[in-house]
Amino acid sequence: MAETVLIIDDDSRLSAMLGEYLAAAGFAVERRLTGRDGLDAVARRPPDAVILDLMLPDLDGFEVCRRLRAAGAGVPILMLTARGEETDRIIGLEIG
């Protein structure tokens, strides 16, 4: 069974492109467009990894990460963002 990667990103074109690359590499891919939908997906069936956009329409990626960690989800999270501020990096590292 292939490892599953959950992409939480509101840019459907970008997440589709990432999904295609990951699928070609042998991963099963799920995509969600909002933070809440991503949290629901993790609660239903935890993935092996999450690719998480920071700028989502409902909850920002930092809040999604906080909620995942508070719920005990130890899944690896790769934050994907156009934001390059040092403080954003520090916050991301601090929350997991």
Chimera marker file (.cmm) of the C-alpha trace (Angstrom):
<marker_set name="trace">
<marker id="1" x="0.000" y="0.000" z="0.000" r="1" g="1" b="0" radius="0.5"/>
<marker id="2" x="1.342" y="3.428" z="-0.985" r="1" g="1" b="0" radius="0.5"/>
<marker id="3" x="2.118" y="6.044" z="1.609" r="1" g="1" b="0" radius="0.5"/>
<marker id="4" x="-0.437" y="8.852" z="1.638" r="1" g="1" b="0" radius="0.5"/>
<marker id="5" x="0.371" y="12.548" z="1.394" r="1" g="1" b="0" radius="0.5"/>
<marker id="6" x="-2.328" y="15.081" z="2.224" r="1" g="1" b="0" radius="0.5"/>
<marker id="7" x="-1.991" y="18.426" z="0.468" r="1" g="1" b="0" radius="0.5"/>
<marker id="8" x="-3.852" y="21.272" z="2.181" r="1" g="1" b="0" radius="0.5"/>
<marker id="9" x="-3.705" y="24.232" z="-0.188" r="1" g="1" b="0" radius="0.5"/>
<marker id="10" x="-6.370" y="26.532" z="-1.606" r="1" g="1" b="0" radius="0.5"/>
<marker id="11" x="-4.485" y="26.921" z="-4.898" r="1" g="1" b="0" radius="0.5"/>
<marker id="12" x="-6.069" y="24.047" z="-6.799" r="1" g="1" b="0" radius="0.5"/>
<marker id="13" x="-3.652" y="24.298" z="-9.735" r="1" g="1" b="0" radius="0.5"/>
<marker id="14" x="-0.597" y="24.128" z="-7.495" r="1" g="1" b="0" radius="0.5"/>
<marker id="15" x="-1.980" y="21.286" z="-5.398" r="1" g="1" b="0" radius="0.5"/>
<marker id="16" x="-2.943" y="19.372" z="-8.551" r="1" g="1" b="0" radius="0.5"/>
<marker id="17" x="0.598" y="19.770" z="-9.901" r="1" g="1" b="0" radius="0.5"/>
<marker id="18" x="2.137" y="18.649" z="-6.596" r="1" g="1" b="0" radius="0.5"/>
<marker id="19" x="-0.302" y="15.746" z="-6.494" r="1" g="1" b="0" radius="0.5"/>
<marker id="20" x="0.699" y="14.632" z="-9.986" r="1" g="1" b="0" radius="0.5"/>
<marker id="21" x="4.400" y="14.641" z="-9.090" r="1" g="1" b="0" radius="0.5"/>
<marker id="22" x="3.775" y="12.749" z="-5.859" r="1" g="1" b="0" radius="0.5"/>
<marker id="23" x="1.509" y="10.209" z="-7.566" r="1" g="1" b="0" radius="0.5"/>
<marker id="24" x="4.160" y="9.645" z="-10.240" r="1" g="1" b="0" radius="0.5"/>
<marker id="25" x="6.617" y="8.935" z="-7.419" r="1" g="1" b="0" radius="0.5"/>
<marker id="26" x="4.271" y="6.257" z="-6.051" r="1" g="1" b="0" radius="0.5"/>
<marker id="27" x="2.417" y="8.145" z="-3.315" r="1" g="1" b="0" radius="0.5"/>
<marker id="28" x="-1.328" y="8.139" z="-2.769" r="1" g="1" b="0" radius="0.5"/>
<marker id="29" x="-2.466" y="11.768" z="-2.685" r="1" g="1" b="0" radius="0.5"/>
<marker id="30" x="-5.409" y="13.504" z="-1.061" r="1" g="1" b="0" radius="0.5"/>
<marker id="31" x="-6.090" y="17.192" z="-1.560" r="1" g="1" b="0" radius="0.5"/>
<marker id="32" x="-8.111" y="19.612" z="0.542" r="1" g="1" b="0" radius="0.5"/>
<marker id="33" x="-8.718" y="23.301" z="-0.159" r="1" g="1" b="0" radius="0.5"/>
<marker id="34" x="-9.332" y="24.589" z="3.375" r="1" g="1" b="0" radius="0.5"/>
<marker id="35" x="-7.779" y="24.132" z="6.775" r="1" g="1" b="0" radius="0.5"/>
<marker id="36" x="-10.982" y="22.753" z="8.268" r="1" g="1" b="0" radius="0.5"/>
<marker id="37" x="-11.343" y="20.189" z="5.486" r="1" g="1" b="0" radius="0.5"/>
<marker id="38" x="-7.713" y="19.206" z="6.007" r="1" g="1" b="0" radius="0.5"/>
<marker id="39" x="-8.232" y="18.755" z="9.745" r="1" g="1" b="0" radius="0.5"/>
<marker id="40" x="-11.308" y="16.612" z="9.059" r="1" g="1" b="0" radius="0.5"/>
<marker id="41" x="-9.327" y="14.480" z="6.592" r="1" g="1" b="0" radius="0.5"/>
<marker id="42" x="-6.561" y="13.869" z="9.155" r="1" g="1" b="0" radius="0.5"/>
<marker id="43" x="-9.124" y="12.985" z="11.829" r="1" g="1" b="0" radius="0.5"/>
<marker id="44" x="-10.816" y="10.454" z="9.511" r="1" g="1" b="0" radius="0.5"/>
<marker id="45" x="-7.659" y="8.817" z="8.184" r="1" g="1" b="0" radius="0.5"/>
<marker id="46" x="-4.254" y="10.137" z="9.228" r="1" g="1" b="0" radius="0.5"/>
<marker id="47" x="-1.875" y="10.482" z="6.275" r="1" g="1" b="0" radius="0.5"/>
<marker id="48" x="1.798" y="9.620" z="6.315" r="1" g="1" b="0" radius="0.5"/>
<marker id="49" x="2.717" y="13.263" z="5.631" r="1" g="1" b="0" radius="0.5"/>
<marker id="50" x="1.064" y="16.655" z="5.149" r="1" g="1" b="0" radius="0.5"/>
<marker id="51" x="2.022" y="19.462" z="2.790" r="1" g="1" b="0" radius="0.5"/>
<marker id="52" x="0.440" y="22.555" z="4.312" r="1" g="1" b="0" radius="0.5"/>
<marker id="53" x="-0.014" y="26.015" z="2.820" r="1" g="1" b="0" radius="0.5"/>
<marker id="54" x="0.179" y="28.836" z="5.351" r="1" g="1" b="0" radius="0.5"/>
<marker id="55" x="-2.277" y="31.142" z="3.592" r="1" g="1" b="0" radius="0.5"/>
<marker id="56" x="-5.615" y="29.336" z="3.601" r="1" g="1" b="0" radius="0.5"/>
<marker id="57" x="-9.065" y="30.961" z="3.302" r="1" g="1" b="0" radius="0.5"/>
<marker id="58" x="-10.448" y="29.831" z="6.663" r="1" g="1" b="0" radius="0.5"/>
<marker id="59" x="-7.699" y="28.890" z="9.128" r="1" g="1" b="0" radius="0.5"/>
<marker id="60" x="-4.115" y="29.825" z="8.437" r="1" g="1" b="0" radius="0.5"/>
<marker id="61" x="-1.599" y="27.026" z="8.184" r="1" g="1" b="0" radius="0.5"/>
<marker id="62" x="-0.094" y="27.870" z="11.566" r="1" g="1" b="0" radius="0.5"/>
<marker id="63" x="-3.477" y="27.290" z="13.219" r="1" g="1" b="0" radius="0.5"/>
<marker id="64" x="-3.973" y="24.031" z="11.320" r="1" g="1" b="0" radius="0.5"/>
<marker id="65" x="-0.546" y="22.875" z="12.513" r="1" g="1" b="0" radius="0.5"/>
<marker id="66" x="-1.320" y="23.900" z="16.110" r="1" g="1" b="0" radius="0.5"/>
<marker id="67" x="-4.587" y="21.952" z="16.042" r="1" g="1" b="0" radius="0.5"/>
<marker id="68" x="-2.954" y="18.878" z="14.543" r="1" g="1" b="0" radius="0.5"/>
<marker id="69" x="-0.267" y="18.889" z="17.218" r="1" g="1" b="0" radius="0.5"/>
<marker id="70" x="-2.792" y="19.559" z="20.011" r="1" g="1" b="0" radius="0.5"/>
<marker id="71" x="-4.790" y="16.548" z="18.798" r="1" g="1" b="0" radius="0.5"/>
<marker id="72" x="-1.672" y="14.412" z="19.078" r="1" g="1" b="0" radius="0.5"/>
<marker id="73" x="-1.027" y="14.044" z="15.356" r="1" g="1" b="0" radius="0.5"/>
<marker id="74" x="2.656" y="13.267" z="14.968" r="1" g="1" b="0" radius="0.5"/>
<marker id="75" x="2.483" y="13.296" z="11.184" r="1" g="1" b="0" radius="0.5"/>
<marker id="76" x="5.383" y="15.078" z="9.434" r="1" g="1" b="0" radius="0.5"/>
<marker id="77" x="4.305" y="18.494" z="8.132" r="1" g="1" b="0" radius="0.5"/>
<marker id="78" x="6.006" y="20.376" z="5.324" r="1" g="1" b="0" radius="0.5"/>
<marker id="79" x="4.880" y="23.985" z="5.255" r="1" g="1" b="0" radius="0.5"/>
<marker id="80" x="4.554" y="25.452" z="1.799" r="1" g="1" b="0" radius="0.5"/>
<marker id="81" x="4.451" y="29.220" z="1.567" r="1" g="1" b="0" radius="0.5"/>
<marker id="82" x="5.450" y="32.291" z="-0.350" r="1" g="1" b="0" radius="0.5"/>
<marker id="83" x="6.086" y="34.034" z="2.963" r="1" g="1" b="0" radius="0.5"/>
<marker id="84" x="9.787" y="34.291" z="3.641" r="1" g="1" b="0" radius="0.5"/>
<marker id="85" x="10.009" y="36.229" z="6.877" r="1" g="1" b="0" radius="0.5"/>
<marker id="86" x="12.330" y="34.819" z="9.509" r="1" g="1" b="0" radius="0.5"/>
<marker id="87" x="9.577" y="35.113" z="12.121" r="1" g="1" b="0" radius="0.5"/>
<marker id="88" x="7.334" y="32.857" z="9.992" r="1" g="1" b="0" radius="0.5"/>
<marker id="89" x="10.067" y="30.220" z="9.954" r="1" g="1" b="0" radius="0.5"/>
<marker id="90" x="10.564" y="30.462" z="13.706" r="1" g="1" b="0" radius="0.5"/>
<marker id="91" x="6.832" y="30.186" z="14.393" r="1" g="1" b="0" radius="0.5"/>
<marker id="92" x="6.576" y="27.163" z="12.098" r="1" g="1" b="0" radius="0.5"/>
<marker id="93" x="9.433" y="25.423" z="13.853" r="1" g="1" b="0" radius="0.5"/>
<marker id="94" x="8.081" y="26.228" z="17.302" r="1" g="1" b="0" radius="0.5"/>
<marker id="95" x="4.600" y="24.824" z="16.628" r="1" g="1" b="0" radius="0.5"/>
<marker id="96" x="5.852" y="21.685" z="14.985" r="1" g="1" b="0" radius="0.5"/>
<link id1="1" id2="2" r="1" g="1" b="0" radius="0.2"/>
<link id1="2" id2="3" r="1" g="1" b="0" radius="0.2"/>
<link id1="3" id2="4" r="1" g="1" b="0" radius="0.2"/>
<link id1="4" id2="5" r="1" g="1" b="0" radius="0.2"/>
<link id1="5" id2="6" r="1" g="1" b="0" radius="0.2"/>
<link id1="6" id2="7" r="1" g="1" b="0" radius="0.2"/>
<link id1="7" id2="8" r="1" g="1" b="0" radius="0.2"/>
<link id1="8" id2="9" r="1" g="1" b="0" radius="0.2"/>
<link id1="9" id2="10" r="1" g="1" b="0" radius="0.2"/>
<link id1="10" id2="11" r="1" g="1" b="0" radius="0.2"/>
<link id1="11" id2="12" r="1" g="1" b="0" radius="0.2"/>
<link id1="12" id2="13" r="1" g="1" b="0" radius="0.2"/>
<link id1="13" id2="14" r="1" g="1" b="0" radius="0.2"/>
<link id1="14" id2="15" r="1" g="1" b="0" radius="0.2"/>
<link id1="15" id2="16" r="1" g="1" b="0" radius="0.2"/>
<link id1="16" id2="17" r="1" g="1" b="0" radius="0.2"/>
<link id1="17" id2="18" r="1" g="1" b="0" radius="0.2"/>
<link id1="18" id2="19" r="1" g="1" b="0" radius="0.2"/>
<link id1="19" id2="20" r="1" g="1" b="0" radius="0.2"/>
<link id1="20" id2="21" r="1" g="1" b="0" radius="0.2"/>
<link id1="21" id2="22" r="1" g="1" b="0" radius="0.2"/>
<link id1="22" id2="23" r="1" g="1" b="0" radius="0.2"/>
<link id1="23" id2="24" r="1" g="1" b="0" radius="0.2"/>
<link id1="24" id2="25" r="1" g="1" b="0" radius="0.2"/>
<link id1="25" id2="26" r="1" g="1" b="0" radius="0.2"/>
<link id1="26" id2="27" r="1" g="1" b="0" radius="0.2"/>
<link id1="27" id2="28" r="1" g="1" b="0" radius="0.2"/>
<link id1="28" id2="29" r="1" g="1" b="0" radius="0.2"/>
<link id1="29" id2="30" r="1" g="1" b="0" radius="0.2"/>
<link id1="30" id2="31" r="1" g="1" b="0" radius="0.2"/>
<link id1="31" id2="32" r="1" g="1" b="0" radius="0.2"/>
<link id1="32" id2="33" r="1" g="1" b="0" radius="0.2"/>
<link id1="33" id2="34" r="1" g="1" b="0" radius="0.2"/>
<link id1="34" id2="35" r="1" g="1" b="0" radius="0.2"/>
<link id1="35" id2="36" r="1" g="1" b="0" radius="0.2"/>
<link id1="36" id2="37" r="1" g="1" b="0" radius="0.2"/>
<link id1="37" id2="38" r="1" g="1" b="0" radius="0.2"/>
<link id1="38" id2="39" r="1" g="1" b="0" radius="0.2"/>
<link id1="39" id2="40" r="1" g="1" b="0" radius="0.2"/>
<link id1="40" id2="41" r="1" g="1" b="0" radius="0.2"/>
<link id1="41" id2="42" r="1" g="1" b="0" radius="0.2"/>
<link id1="42" id2="43" r="1" g="1" b="0" radius="0.2"/>
<link id1="43" id2="44" r="1" g="1" b="0" radius="0.2"/>
<link id1="44" id2="45" r="1" g="1" b="0" radius="0.2"/>
<link id1="45" id2="46" r="1" g="1" b="0" radius="0.2"/>
<link id1="46" id2="47" r="1" g="1" b="0" radius="0.2"/>
<link id1="47" id2="48" r="1" g="1" b="0" radius="0.2"/>
<link id1="48" id2="49" r="1" g="1" b="0" radius="0.2"/>
<link id1="49" id2="50" r="1" g="1" b="0" radius="0.2"/>
<link id1="50" id2="51" r="1" g="1" b="0" radius="0.2"/>
<link id1="51" id2="52" r="1" g="1" b="0" radius="0.2"/>
<link id1="52" id2="53" r="1" g="1" b="0" radius="0.2"/>
<link id1="53" id2="54" r="1" g="1" b="0" radius="0.2"/>
<link id1="54" id2="55" r="1" g="1" b="0" radius="0.2"/>
<link id1="55" id2="56" r="1" g="1" b="0" radius="0.2"/>
<link id1="56" id2="57" r="1" g="1" b="0" radius="0.2"/>
<link id1="57" id2="58" r="1" g="1" b="0" radius="0.2"/>
<link id1="58" id2="59" r="1" g="1" b="0" radius="0.2"/>
<link id1="59" id2="60" r="1" g="1" b="0" radius="0.2"/>
<link id1="60" id2="61" r="1" g="1" b="0" radius="0.2"/>
<link id1="61" id2="62" r="1" g="1" b="0" radius="0.2"/>
<link id1="62" id2="63" r="1" g="1" b="0" radius="0.2"/>
<link id1="63" id2="64" r="1" g="1" b="0" radius="0.2"/>
<link id1="64" id2="65" r="1" g="1" b="0" radius="0.2"/>
<link id1="65" id2="66" r="1" g="1" b="0" radius="0.2"/>
<link id1="66" id2="67" r="1" g="1" b="0" radius="0.2"/>
<link id1="67" id2="68" r="1" g="1" b="0" radius="0.2"/>
<link id1="68" id2="69" r="1" g="1" b="0" radius="0.2"/>
<link id1="69" id2="70" r="1" g="1" b="0" radius="0.2"/>
<link id1="70" id2="71" r="1" g="1" b="0" radius="0.2"/>
<link id1="71" id2="72" r="1" g="1" b="0" radius="0.2"/>
<link id1="72" id2="73" r="1" g="1" b="0" radius="0.2"/>
<link id1="73" id2="74" r="1" g="1" b="0" radius="0.2"/>
<link id1="74" id2="75" r="1" g="1" b="0" radius="0.2"/>
<link id1="75" id2="76" r="1" g="1" b="0" radius="0.2"/>
<link id1="76" id2="77" r="1" g="1" b="0" radius="0.2"/>
<link id1="77" id2="78" r="1" g="1" b="0" radius="0.2"/>
<link id1="78" id2="79" r="1" g="1" b="0" radius="0.2"/>
<link id1="79" id2="80" r="1" g="1" b="0" radius="0.2"/>
<link id1="80" id2="81" r="1" g="1" b="0" radius="0.2"/>
<link id1="81" id2="82" r="1" g="1" b="0" radius="0.2"/>
<link id1="82" id2="83" r="1" g="1" b="0" radius="0.2"/>
<link id1="83" id2="84" r="1" g="1" b="0" radius="0.2"/>
<link id1="84" id2="85" r="1" g="1" b="0" radius="0.2"/>
<link id1="85" id2="86" r="1" g="1" b="0" radius="0.2"/>
<link id1="86" id2="87" r="1" g="1" b="0" radius="0.2"/>
<link id1="87" id2="88" r="1" g="1" b="0" radius="0.2"/>
<link id1="88" id2="89" r="1" g="1" b="0" radius="0.2"/>
<link id1="89" id2="90" r="1" g="1" b="0" radius="0.2"/>
<link id1="90" id2="91" r="1" g="1" b="0" radius="0.2"/>
<link id1="91" id2="92" r="1" g="1" b="0" radius="0.2"/>
<link id1="92" id2="93" r="1" g="1" b="0" radius="0.2"/>
<link id1="93" id2="94" r="1" g="1" b="0" radius="0.2"/>
<link id1="94" id2="95" r="1" g="1" b="0" radius="0.2"/>
<link id1="95" id2="96" r="1" g="1" b="0" radius="0.2"/>
</marker_set>
